[in-house]
Amino acid sequence: MIVVQPVQVRQFANAQNLKAKTDKLDAHLITQFGAVLRPEIRPLNSKKVRYNRDLLARKRQLN
């Protein structure tokens, strides 16, 4: 799985002078972003790890 910040993709679009925002353009842009910058591929965490992280995040929100 590859996770990138939306800001990174938006800055990549701005560098290419792309201002329009449609699903088709976004898909093409994200594809280009991945091909050019080659972000690191990381395995997904197990379901149990994701569940525990979600619980801890919710606990922090309640404090």
C-alpha positions in Angstrom: 0.0 0.0 0.0 1.2 3.5 -0.8 -0.1 6.4 1.3 0.8 10.0 0.3 -0.4 13.3 1.6 -2.9 15.0 -0.6 -0.8 18.2 -0.3 2.1 16.4 -2.0 -0.1 15.5 -5.0 -1.6 19.0 -5.1 2.0 20.5 -5.2 2.9 18.1 -7.9 -0.1 19.3 -9.9 0.8 22.9 -9.3 4.3 22.3 -10.5 2.8 21.0 -13.8 0.5 24.1 -13.9 -2.7 21.9 -13.6 -5.5 23.8 -11.9 -8.6 21.9 -13.1 -10.1 19.4 -10.7 -12.1 16.5 -12.1 -12.0 12.8 -11.2 -10.5 11.9 -14.5 -7.7 14.5 -14.2 -7.1 13.5 -10.6 -6.7 9.8 -11.5 -4.3 10.7 -14.3 -2.3 13.0 -12.0 -2.0 10.5 -9.2 -0.8 7.9 -11.7 1.8 10.4 -12.9 2.8 11.2 -9.4 3.4 7.5 -8.6 5.3 6.9 -11.8 7.6 9.9 -11.4 8.3 10.0 -7.6 8.0 6.3 -6.9 6.8 6.5 -3.2 7.7 3.7 -0.9 5.5 0.6 -0.8 4.6 -0.5 2.7 2.6 -3.6 3.7 -0.8 -3.1 5.4 -0.9 -3.5 9.1 -2.9 -6.4 10.4 -6.6 -5.9 11.1 -5.9 -6.1 14.9 -3.2 -3.4 14.7 -5.5 -1.1 12.8 -8.3 -1.7 15.2 -6.1 -0.9 18.2 -4.8 2.2 16.6 -8.3 3.4 15.9 -9.3 2.7 19.6 -6.3 4.7 20.8 -7.0 7.6 18.4 -10.6 7.7 19.7 -9.4 7.6 23.3 -7.2 10.6 22.6 -10.1 12.5 21.1 -12.2 11.9 24.2 -9.5 13.3 26.6 
